Amino acid sequence: MTIKPLIILPDPLLRQVSKPVETIDEDVKRLADDMLETMYDAPGIGLAAIQIGVPRRLLVIDVAREGEEKQPQVFINPEIVTSSDERSVYEEGCLSIPDYYAEVERPAKVKVKFLDRDGKQQEVDADGLLATCLQHEMDHLNGVLFIDHISRLKRDMVVKKFTKAAKTKAI
């Protein structure tokens, strides 16, 4: 397994819509393993393939609490089947927008269908942190960032800050 470099805002790749995974082969399984390794190293609780520069509809999540045994989950070509009218607010962060957090309101519960690591069709009813994390990572697959769910003023300030930091780094 290899830890991959993370794509950081304002990289335009983060706005790209990811393509479906056509075949679940050893390369896809290796990608999922690398993503888990990268996510744990960061550390984070979710990672979409686009965040390591691979525009494929694949994400990994582990919402186990600190001290609990790891519970890695792989979601290939995930789709939200239903979402609740009930809403919940979580303070979200993103490995592609380091050290920035904001409260985001999303549906409290979602039902997601996806293929697992072995290519089997699965469905999960998620609530709480898992529901939020799934929606956050699935947004990445569509080129959407969590800052798109906050006020335009706050979003513009974050983008400006990261754009400036990227320019400084490039010098």
Backbone as a printed PyTorch tensor [residue, N CA C, xyz], in Angstrom:
tensor([[[  0.8490,  -1.1870,   0.0000],
         [  0.0000,   0.0000,   0.0000],
         [  0.8910,   1.2450,   0.0000]],

        [[  0.4020,   2.2640,  -0.6830],
         [  1.1760,   3.4840,  -0.8540],
         [  0.3640,   4.6860,  -0.4080]],

        [[  1.0200,   5.5660,   0.3440],
         [  0.3750,   6.8260,   0.7190],
         [  0.5350,   7.7800,  -0.4570]],

        [[ -0.5800,   8.2940,  -0.9400],
         [ -0.5950,   9.1750,  -2.1150],
         [ -0.6680,  10.6350,  -1.6740]],

        [[ -0.0950,  11.5400,  -2.4820],
         [ -0.2270,  12.9690,  -2.1590],
         [ -1.6650,  13.4380,  -2.3710]],

        [[ -2.1240,  14.2900,  -1.4670],
         [ -3.4940,  14.8160,  -1.5480],
         [ -3.5560,  16.0270,  -2.4730]],

        [[ -4.6460,  16.1220,  -3.2250],
         [ -4.9230,  17.2900,  -4.0560],
         [ -5.5330,  18.3480,  -3.1350]],

        [[ -4.9770,  19.5570,  -3.1680],
         [ -5.4010,  20.6260,  -2.2560],
         [ -6.0430,  21.7750,  -3.0410]],

        [[ -7.0830,  22.3600,  -2.4600],
         [ -7.7060,  23.5680,  -3.0110],
         [ -6.5980,  24.5840,  -3.2820]],

        [[ -6.5620,  25.2930,  -4.3810],
         [ -7.5750,  25.5110,  -5.4200],
         [ -7.4070,  24.6280,  -6.6660]],

        [[ -6.7410,  23.4780,  -6.5520],
         [ -6.5210,  22.6150,  -7.7130],
         [ -7.8440,  22.3610,  -8.4430]],

        [[ -7.9070,  22.6900,  -9.7610],
         [ -9.1580,  22.5240, -10.5170],
         [ -9.6180,  21.0720, -10.6280]],

        [[ -8.7300,  20.1210, -10.3920],
         [ -9.1100,  18.7080, -10.4330],
         [-10.2260,  18.4120,  -9.4350]],

        [[-10.2460,  19.1490,  -8.3100],
         [-11.2790,  18.9260,  -7.2930],
         [-12.6800,  19.2470,  -7.8090]],

        [[-12.7790,  19.9980,  -8.9000],
         [-14.0790,  20.3660,  -9.4710],
         [-14.4960,  19.4270, -10.6050]],

        [[-13.6600,  18.4460, -10.9030],
         [-13.9560,  17.5090, -11.9830],
         [-14.9670,  16.4590, -11.5210]],

        [[-15.8910,  16.0880, -12.4160],
         [-16.8560,  15.0350, -12.1200],
         [-16.1790,  13.6930, -12.4260]],

        [[-16.2150,  12.7960, -11.4590],
         [-15.5490,  11.5010, -11.6000],
         [-16.3590,  10.5420, -12.4660]],

        [[-15.6520,   9.6670, -13.1590],
         [-16.2700,   8.6820, -14.0530],
         [-16.5290,   7.3730, -13.2910]],

        [[-17.5890,   6.6570, -13.6760],
         [-17.8820,   5.3760, -13.0050],
         [-16.7330,   4.3780, -13.1640]],

        [[-16.6080,   3.5190, -12.1820],
         [-15.6550,   2.4160, -12.2520],
         [-16.3280,   1.3320, -13.0950]],

        [[-15.6880,   0.9520, -14.1980],
         [-16.2740,  -0.0330, -15.1210],
         [-16.0490,  -1.4670, -14.6440]],

        [[-14.8340,  -1.7490, -14.1780],
         [-14.4760,  -3.1080, -13.7860],
         [-13.7440,  -3.0620, -12.4550]],

        [[-14.1140,  -3.9590, -11.5650],
         [-13.4200,  -4.0300, -10.2900],
         [-12.3390,  -5.1070, -10.4300]],

        [[-11.1250,  -4.6170, -10.6920],
         [ -9.9860,  -5.5100, -10.8860],
         [ -8.9490,  -5.2500,  -9.7990]],

        [[ -7.7850,  -5.8480,  -9.9350],
         [ -6.7290,  -5.6670,  -8.9270],
         [ -6.2950,  -4.2100,  -8.8150]],

        [[ -6.2970,  -3.4700,  -9.9430],
         [ -5.9140,  -2.0550,  -9.8990],
         [ -6.8790,  -1.2490,  -9.0370]],

        [[ -8.1730,  -1.5230,  -9.1590],
         [ -9.1810,  -0.8070,  -8.3630],
         [ -9.0340,  -1.1730,  -6.8840]],

        [[ -8.7960,  -2.4540,  -6.6100],
         [ -8.6160,  -2.8780,  -5.2140],
         [ -7.3510,  -2.2460,  -4.6180]],

        [[ -6.2830,  -2.1560,  -5.4150],
         [ -5.0410,  -1.5220,  -4.9580],
         [ -5.2830,  -0.0380,  -4.7010]],

        [[ -6.0610,   0.6010,  -5.5970],
         [ -6.4030,   2.0130,  -5.4190],
         [ -7.1520,   2.1990,  -4.0930]],

        [[ -8.1290,   1.3320,  -3.8170],
         [ -8.8950,   1.4180,  -2.5620],
         [ -7.9640,   1.2520,  -1.3600]],

        [[ -7.0230,   0.3110,  -1.4330],
         [ -6.0700,   0.1030,  -0.3360],
         [ -5.1880,   1.3370,  -0.1390]],

        [[ -4.7010,   1.8990,  -1.2580],
         [ -3.8680,   3.1070,  -1.1830],
         [ -4.6600,   4.2740,  -0.5890]],

        [[ -5.9370,   4.3680,  -0.9730],
         [ -6.7840,   5.4490,  -0.4480],
         [ -6.9740,   5.3000,   1.0600]],

        [[ -7.2120,   4.0720,   1.5240],
         [ -7.3710,   3.8480,   2.9630],
         [ -6.0860,   4.2250,   3.6950]],

        [[ -4.9560,   3.7830,   3.1700],
         [ -3.6630,   4.1050,   3.7850],
         [ -3.4530,   5.6180,   3.8490]],

        [[ -3.7850,   6.3010,   2.7530],
         [ -3.6410,   7.7640,   2.6710],
         [ -4.5710,   8.4450,   3.6690]],

        [[ -5.8190,   7.9710,   3.7400],
         [ -6.8050,   8.5450,   4.6580],
         [ -6.3670,   8.3780,   6.1120]],

        [[ -5.9100,   7.1790,   6.4830],
         [ -5.4710,   6.9460,   7.8620],
         [ -4.2470,   7.7900,   8.1960]],

        [[ -3.3540,   7.9620,   7.2260],
         [ -2.1320,   8.7260,   7.4530],
         [ -2.4190,  10.2100,   7.6510]],

        [[ -3.4740,  10.7230,   7.0110],
         [ -3.7350,  12.1710,   6.9600],
         [ -3.8660,  12.8660,   8.3300]],

        [[ -4.5910,  12.4720,   9.3120],
         [ -5.6200,  11.4380,   9.3610],
         [ -6.9970,  12.0160,   9.0190]],

        [[ -7.8380,  11.1530,   8.4570],
         [ -9.1930,  11.5630,   8.1100],
         [-10.1510,  10.4100,   8.2830]],

        [[-11.4400,  10.6660,   8.0000],
         [-12.4600,   9.6130,   8.1270],
         [-13.0860,   9.2690,   6.7770]],

        [[-12.6950,   9.9870,   5.7270],
         [-13.2210,   9.7030,   4.3990],
         [-12.2940,  10.2620,   3.3460]],

        [[-12.3040,   9.6240,   2.1720],
         [-11.4680,  10.0890,   1.0660],
         [-12.0800,   9.6200,  -0.2430]],

        [[-12.2120,  10.5440,  -1.1850],
         [-12.6800,  10.2110,  -2.5300],
         [-11.4590,  10.1050,  -3.4430]],

        [[-11.5400,   9.2380,  -4.4520],
         [-10.4030,   8.9990,  -5.3480],
         [ -9.8900,  10.2940,  -5.9850]],

        [[-10.7960,  11.2120,  -6.3070],
         [-10.3890,  12.4690,  -6.9480],
         [ -9.4230,  13.2560,  -6.0520]],

        [[ -9.4890,  13.0380,  -4.7440],
         [ -8.6240,  13.7640,  -3.8160],
         [ -7.1620,  13.3140,  -3.8900]],

        [[ -6.9270,  12.1960,  -4.5780],
         [ -5.5440,  11.7840,  -4.8480],
         [ -5.2920,  11.8020,  -6.3610]],

        [[ -6.1370,  12.5580,  -7.0730],
         [ -5.9150,  12.7840,  -8.4960],
         [ -6.4690,  11.7190,  -9.4220]],

        [[ -7.3610,  10.8590,  -8.9170],
         [ -7.9470,   9.7970,  -9.7450],
         [ -9.4440,  10.0630,  -9.8950]],

        [[ -9.8850,  10.5180, -11.0770],
         [-11.3030,  10.8720, -11.2590],
         [-12.2100,   9.6600, -11.4970]],

        [[-12.2750,   8.7810, -10.5010],
         [-13.1300,   7.5890, -10.5590],
         [-14.1200,   7.6480,  -9.4020]],

        [[-15.2900,   7.0300,  -9.5800],
         [-16.3430,   7.0630,  -8.5650],
         [-16.0660,   5.9890,  -7.5020]],

        [[-15.1260,   6.3160,  -6.6460],
         [-14.6810,   5.4060,  -5.5980],
         [-14.3680,   6.2390,  -4.3630]],

        [[-14.8400,   5.7710,  -3.2040],
         [-14.5220,   6.4630,  -1.9650],
         [-14.3360,   5.4550,  -0.8520]],

        [[-13.6030,   5.8820,   0.1670],
         [-13.3800,   5.0450,   1.3420],
         [-13.7460,   5.8500,   2.5840]],

        [[-14.2250,   5.1210,   3.5910],
         [-14.6790,   5.7570,   4.8300],
         [-14.3450,   4.8500,   6.0050]],

        [[-14.0070,   5.4660,   7.1270],
         [-13.9080,   4.7420,   8.3910],
         [-14.2860,   5.7220,   9.4910]],

        [[-15.4800,   5.5500,  10.0440],
         [-15.9640,   6.4700,  11.0850],
         [-15.8070,   5.8870,  12.4900]],

        [[-14.9510,   4.8520,  12.6180],
         [-14.6780,   4.2970,  13.9530],
         [-14.0500,   5.3860,  14.8180]],

        [[-14.4440,   5.4300,  16.0540],
         [-13.8950,   6.4250,  16.9770],
         [-12.4750,   6.0260,  17.3990]],

        [[-11.7410,   7.0190,  17.8650],
         [-10.3820,   6.7630,  18.3340],
         [-10.4130,   5.7100,  19.4390]],

        [[ -9.5280,   4.7410,  19.3530],
         [ -9.4980,   3.6730,  20.3500],
         [-10.3180,   2.4600,  19.9400]],

        [[-11.2440,   2.6310,  18.9970],
         [-12.0290,   1.5050,  18.4830],
         [-11.2490,   0.8280,  17.3550]],

        [[-11.6170,  -0.4180,  17.0740],
         [-10.9950,  -1.1340,  15.9620],
         [-11.3920,  -0.4570,  14.6490]],

        [[-10.4580,  -0.3970,  13.7060],
         [-10.7370,   0.2200,  12.4050],
         [-11.8760,  -0.5130,  11.7090]],

        [[-12.7060,   0.2580,  11.0040],
         [-13.8360,  -0.3070,  10.2500],
         [-13.8370,   0.2640,   8.8370]],

        [[-12.8040,  -0.0750,   8.0400],
         [-12.7080,   0.4890,   6.6960],
         [-13.8580,   0.0200,   5.7940]],

        [[-14.4070,   0.9780,   5.0440],
         [-15.4860,   0.6620,   4.0990],
         [-15.1200,   1.2320,   2.7320]],

        [[-15.3880,   0.4550,   1.6910],
         [-15.1090,   0.8680,   0.3140],
         [-16.4430,   0.9690,  -0.4210]],

        [[-16.6460,   2.1060,  -1.0870],
         [-17.8790,   2.3580,  -1.8290],
         [-17.5110,   2.6430,  -3.2870]],

        [[-17.9370,   1.7710,  -4.1900],
         [-17.6470,   1.9410,  -5.6120],
         [-18.9510,   2.3050,  -6.3180]],

        [[-18.9010,   3.3620,  -7.1280],
         [-20.0820,   3.8780,  -7.8430],
         [-21.2820,   4.0990,  -6.9110]],

        [[-21.0760,   4.7840,  -5.7780],
         [-22.1870,   4.9780,  -4.8430],
         [-23.2460,   5.9410,  -5.3860]],

        [[-24.4960,   5.6570,  -5.0220],
         [-25.6260,   6.5230,  -5.3980],
         [-26.5670,   6.6510,  -4.2160]],

        [[-27.0380,   7.8630,  -3.9740],
         [-28.0450,   8.0550,  -2.9320],
         [-29.3920,   7.6570,  -3.5030]],

        [[-30.0310,   6.6880,  -2.8370],
         [-31.3440,   6.1920,  -3.2710],
         [-32.4450,   7.0480,  -2.6630]],

        [[-32.3190,   7.3010,  -1.3630],
         [-33.2770,   8.1720,  -0.6710],
         [-32.5240,   8.9980,   0.3730]],

        [[-33.0950,  10.1470,   0.6890],
         [-32.5510,  10.9580,   1.7880],
         [-33.7230,  11.5160,   2.5880]],

        [[-33.5050,  11.6860,   3.8750],
         [-34.5820,  12.1150,   4.7630],
         [-34.8510,  13.6120,   4.6240]],

        [[-36.0670,  13.9930,   4.9960],
         [-36.4060,  15.4150,   5.0680],
         [-35.7610,  16.0280,   6.3110]],

        [[-35.5860,  15.1780,   7.3230],
         [-34.9360,  15.6340,   8.5580],
         [-33.5000,  16.0350,   8.2310]],

        [[-33.0440,  17.1240,   8.8470],
         [-31.6980,  17.6430,   8.5710],
         [-30.8280,  17.5190,   9.8160]],

        [[-29.5320,  17.5090,   9.5910],
         [-28.5990,  17.5580,  10.7090],
         [-27.4240,  18.4580,  10.3330]],

        [[-26.7850,  19.0020,  11.3410],
         [-25.6610,  19.9160,  11.1310],
         [-24.4250,  19.3060,  11.7770]],

        [[-23.3600,  19.2120,  11.0100],
         [-22.0700,  18.7420,  11.5110],
         [-21.0010,  19.7480,  11.1390]],

        [[-20.0050,  19.8590,  11.9930],
         [-18.8450,  20.6560,  11.6340],
         [-17.9680,  19.7720,  10.7550]],

        [[-17.8250,  20.1650,   9.5030],
         [-17.0740,  19.3690,   8.5480],
         [-15.7130,  19.9800,   8.2710]],

        [[-14.8040,  19.1170,   7.9240],
         [-13.4870,  19.5000,   7.4500],
         [-13.2040,  18.6570,   6.2260]],

        [[-12.0740,  18.8860,   5.5850],
         [-11.7580,  18.1540,   4.3580],
         [-10.2470,  18.0570,   4.2130]],

        [[ -9.7760,  16.8720,   3.8520],
         [ -8.3350,  16.6890,   3.6780],
         [ -7.7950,  17.5410,   2.5360]],

        [[ -8.6580,  17.9470,   1.6120],
         [ -8.2370,  18.8000,   0.4960],
         [ -8.3370,  20.2880,   0.8300]],

        [[ -8.8780,  20.5950,   2.0090],
         [ -8.9480,  21.9810,   2.4960],
         [ -8.4560,  21.9440,   3.9450]],

        [[ -7.1460,  21.7030,   4.1290],
         [ -6.6240,  21.4520,   5.4740],
         [ -6.8540,  22.6000,   6.4590]],

        [[ -7.1600,  22.1910,   7.6790],
         [ -7.2920,  23.1210,   8.8080],
         [ -8.4110,  24.1490,   8.6460]],

        [[ -9.4270,  23.8340,   7.8460],
         [-10.5920,  24.7030,   7.7540],
         [-11.8280,  23.8570,   8.0700]],

        [[-12.6860,  24.3770,   8.9280],
         [-13.8940,  23.6610,   9.3480],
         [-15.0760,  24.6070,   9.3120]],

        [[-16.2410,  24.0680,   8.9680],
         [-17.4620,  24.8780,   8.9570],
         [-18.6620,  23.9730,   9.1810]],

        [[-19.7020,  24.5330,   9.7610],
         [-20.9350,  23.7800,   9.9640],
         [-21.6860,  23.6790,   8.6440]],

        [[-22.0940,  22.4400,   8.3290],
         [-22.8150,  22.1690,   7.0890],
         [-24.0870,  21.4050,   7.4360]],

        [[-25.1870,  21.8370,   6.8340],
         [-26.4610,  21.1530,   7.0470],
         [-26.7260,  20.2200,   5.8710]],

        [[-27.0640,  18.9750,   6.1860],
         [-27.3480,  17.9580,   5.1710],
         [-28.5140,  17.0920,   5.6520]],

        [[-29.0730,  16.2580,   4.7560],
         [-30.0740,  15.2970,   5.2250],
         [-29.4990,  14.4230,   6.3450]],

        [[-30.3040,  14.1610,   7.3790],
         [-29.8430,  13.4060,   8.5440],
         [-29.6280,  11.9290,   8.2190]],

        [[-30.3990,  11.4090,   7.2520],
         [-30.3030,   9.9840,   6.9030],
         [-30.2980,   9.8350,   5.3880]],

        [[-29.5130,   8.8710,   4.9190],
         [-29.4900,   8.5460,   3.4920],
         [-29.4330,   7.0370,   3.3190]],

        [[-30.0090,   6.5760,   2.2200],
         [-29.8450,   5.1840,   1.8090],
         [-28.9690,   5.2370,   0.5670]],

        [[-27.8670,   4.4960,   0.6020],
         [-26.8970,   4.5260,  -0.4890],
         [-26.7210,   3.1160,  -1.0520]],

        [[-26.7930,   3.0200,  -2.3860],
         [-26.4690,   1.7340,  -3.0130],
         [-25.1020,   1.8860,  -3.6710]],

        [[-24.3390,   0.7990,  -3.6610],
         [-22.9700,   0.8530,  -4.1460],
         [-22.4670,  -0.5630,  -4.4100]],

        [[-21.3150,  -0.6540,  -5.0420],
         [-20.6320,  -1.9300,  -5.1830],
         [-19.5410,  -1.9850,  -4.1270]],

        [[-19.3910,  -3.1580,  -3.5140],
         [-18.3080,  -3.2910,  -2.5380],
         [-17.0210,  -3.6840,  -3.2580]],

        [[-15.9930,  -3.8960,  -2.5010],
         [-14.6720,  -4.2340,  -3.0110],
         [-14.6620,  -5.4730,  -3.9080]],

        [[-15.6280,  -6.3690,  -3.6710],
         [-15.7150,  -7.6010,  -4.4600],
         [-16.6940,  -7.4760,  -5.6270]],

        [[-17.2450,  -6.2830,  -5.8360],
         [-18.1680,  -6.0730,  -6.9470],
         [-19.5980,  -6.4730,  -6.6480]],

        [[-19.8920,  -6.7510,  -5.3800],
         [-21.2590,  -7.1220,  -4.9980],
         [-22.0780,  -5.8610,  -4.7290]],

        [[-23.3200,  -5.8600,  -5.2410],
         [-24.2400,  -4.7470,  -5.0000],
         [-24.6160,  -4.7360,  -3.5240]],

        [[-24.4920,  -3.5660,  -2.9010],
         [-24.8140,  -3.4060,  -1.4860],
         [-25.6920,  -2.1840,  -1.3070]],

        [[-26.3350,  -2.1310,  -0.1410],
         [-27.1160,  -0.9560,   0.2390],
         [-26.8600,  -0.7000,   1.7110]],

        [[-26.7560,   0.5760,   2.0750],
         [-26.5730,   0.9080,   3.4830],
         [-27.5350,   2.0310,   3.8440]],

        [[-28.1800,   1.8770,   5.0120],
         [-28.9890,   2.9500,   5.5850],
         [-28.0860,   3.6560,   6.5780]],

        [[-27.7520,   4.9040,   6.2800],
         [-26.7940,   5.6280,   7.1130],
         [-27.4470,   6.8140,   7.7980]],

        [[-27.0300,   7.0350,   9.0450],
         [-27.4200,   8.2520,   9.7550],
         [-26.2080,   8.7420,  10.5200]],

        [[-26.3620,   9.8570,  11.2180],
         [-25.2720,  10.3900,  12.0090],
         [-24.0360,  10.7120,  11.1710]],

        [[-22.8740,  10.4380,  11.7460],
         [-21.6070,  10.7750,  11.1090],
         [-21.4220,  10.0400,   9.7810]],

        [[-21.8460,   8.7740,   9.6920],
         [-21.7010,   8.0250,   8.4400],
         [-22.4910,   8.6840,   7.3160]],

        [[-23.7150,   9.1290,   7.6020],
         [-24.5380,   9.7950,   6.5770],
         [-23.8600,  11.0730,   6.1020]],

        [[-23.3500,  11.8520,   7.0400],
         [-22.6650,  13.0970,   6.6800],
         [-21.4260,  12.8070,   5.8500]],

        [[-20.6310,  11.8560,   6.3030],
         [-19.3870,  11.5140,   5.6140],
         [-19.6620,  10.9860,   4.1960]],

        [[-20.6480,  10.1210,   4.0490],
         [-21.0040,   9.6110,   2.7190],
         [-21.3970,  10.7520,   1.7810]],

        [[-22.2390,  11.6640,   2.2710],
         [-22.6790,  12.7810,   1.4330],
         [-21.5070,  13.6880,   1.0650]],

        [[-20.6180,  13.9320,   2.0250],
         [-19.4440,  14.7760,   1.7940],
         [-18.5600,  14.1450,   0.7060]],

        [[-18.2550,  12.8600,   0.8510],
         [-17.3730,  12.1900,  -0.1130],
         [-18.0500,  12.0260,  -1.4770]],

        [[-19.3510,  11.7650,  -1.4810],
         [-20.0720,  11.6380,  -2.7570],
         [-20.1310,  12.9820,  -3.4760]],

        [[-20.1970,  14.0770,  -2.7270],
         [-20.1020,  15.4070,  -3.3360],
         [-18.8030,  15.5220,  -4.1380]],

        [[-17.6980,  15.0380,  -3.5550],
         [-16.4050,  15.0910,  -4.2550],
         [-16.4940,  14.4250,  -5.6290]],

        [[-17.2300,  13.3360,  -5.7100],
         [-17.3410,  12.6080,  -6.9800],
         [-18.0370,  13.4430,  -8.0510]],

        [[-18.7700,  14.4580,  -7.6020],
         [-19.4950,  15.3490,  -8.5200],
         [-18.8400,  16.7310,  -8.6190]],

        [[-17.6230,  16.8560,  -8.1090],
         [-16.9090,  18.1280,  -8.1970],
         [-17.4100,  19.1840,  -7.2190]],

        [[-18.0930,  18.7430,  -6.1570],
         [-18.6530,  19.6600,  -5.1570],
         [-17.8310,  19.5430,  -3.8720]],

        [[-17.5350,  20.6800,  -3.2660],
         [-16.7910,  20.7070,  -2.0070],
         [-17.7040,  21.1460,  -0.8700]],

        [[-17.3400,  20.7830,   0.3590],
         [-18.2120,  21.1550,   1.4800],
         [-18.3510,  22.6650,   1.6150]],

        [[-17.3620,  23.4200,   1.1490],
         [-17.4680,  24.8870,   1.2350],
         [-18.5340,  25.4340,   0.2870]],

        [[-19.0150,  24.5950,  -0.6470],
         [-20.1150,  25.0170,  -1.5220],
         [-21.4430,  25.0600,  -0.7610]],

        [[-21.4480,  24.4940,   0.4500],
         [-22.6580,  24.4670,   1.2760],
         [-22.6710,  25.5710,   2.3280]],

        [[-21.6540,  26.4530,   2.3010],
         [-21.6170,  27.5590,   3.2630],
         [-21.8510,  28.8650,   2.5060]],

        [[-21.8860,  29.9710,   3.2370],
         [-22.1820,  31.2560,   2.5930],
         [-21.1140,  31.6010,   1.5470]],

        [[-21.5280,  32.3320,   0.5430],
         [-20.6150,  32.7290,  -0.5340],
         [-19.4290,  33.5400,   0.0140]],

        [[-19.7100,  34.4020,   0.9690],
         [-18.6590,  35.2350,   1.5600],
         [-17.5760,  34.3690,   2.2130]],

        [[-17.9970,  33.4200,   3.0470],
         [-17.0400,  32.5300,   3.7150],
         [-16.2870,  31.6880,   2.6840]],

        [[-17.0120,  31.1700,   1.7010],
         [-16.3970,  30.3330,   0.6630],
         [-15.3440,  31.1250,  -0.1010]],

        [[-15.6820,  32.3500,  -0.5060],
         [-14.7420,  33.1860,  -1.2520],
         [-13.4760,  33.4620,  -0.4330]],

        [[-13.6480,  33.6730,   0.8780],
         [-12.4920,  33.9260,   1.7450],
         [-11.5770,  32.6960,   1.8060]],

        [[-12.1740,  31.5080,   1.9140],
         [-11.4000,  30.2670,   1.9790],
         [-10.6520,  30.0420,   0.6680]],

        [[-11.3420,  30.2080,  -0.4470],
         [-10.7170,  29.9970,  -1.7580],
         [ -9.5610,  30.9830,  -1.9460]],

        [[ -9.7900,  32.2400,  -1.5630],
         [ -8.7450,  33.2660,  -1.7010],
         [ -7.5120,  32.8820,  -0.8630]],

        [[ -7.7490,  32.4420,   0.3540],
         [ -6.6500,  32.0590,   1.2560],
         [ -5.8320,  30.9090,   0.6570]],

        [[ -6.5100,  29.8860,   0.1370],
         [ -5.8020,  28.7230,  -0.4140],
         [ -5.1390,  29.0410,  -1.7510]],

        [[ -5.7470,  29.9340,  -2.5310],
         [ -5.1450,  30.3530,  -3.7950],
         [ -3.8430,  31.1060,  -3.5170]],

        [[ -3.8800,  31.9870,  -2.5220],
         [ -2.6910,  32.7520,  -2.1450],
         [ -1.5860,  31.8130,  -1.6410]],

        [[ -1.9690,  30.8450,  -0.8210],
         [ -1.0010,  29.8840,  -0.2810],
         [ -0.3710,  29.0530,  -1.4060]],

        [[ -1.1820,  28.6750,  -2.3990],
         [ -0.6700,  27.8980,  -3.5340],
         [  0.3160,  28.7040,  -4.3540]],

        [[  0.0230,  29.9860,  -4.5350],
         [  0.9370,  30.8700,  -5.3010],
         [  2.2510,  31.0410,  -4.5540]],

        [[  2.1660,  31.2250,  -3.2440],
         [  3.3650,  31.3900,  -2.4140],
         [  4.2310,  30.1310,  -2.4840]],

        [[  3.5790,  28.9860,  -2.4530],
         [  4.2860,  27.7020,  -2.5040],
         [  4.9660,  27.4970,  -3.8560]],

        [[  4.3490,  27.9960,  -4.9280],
         [  4.8620,  27.8040,  -6.2890],
         [  6.0940,  28.6650,  -6.5560]],

        [[  6.2990,  29.6850,  -5.7630],
         [  7.4320,  30.6020,  -5.9870],
         [  8.7340,  29.9550,  -5.5660]]])
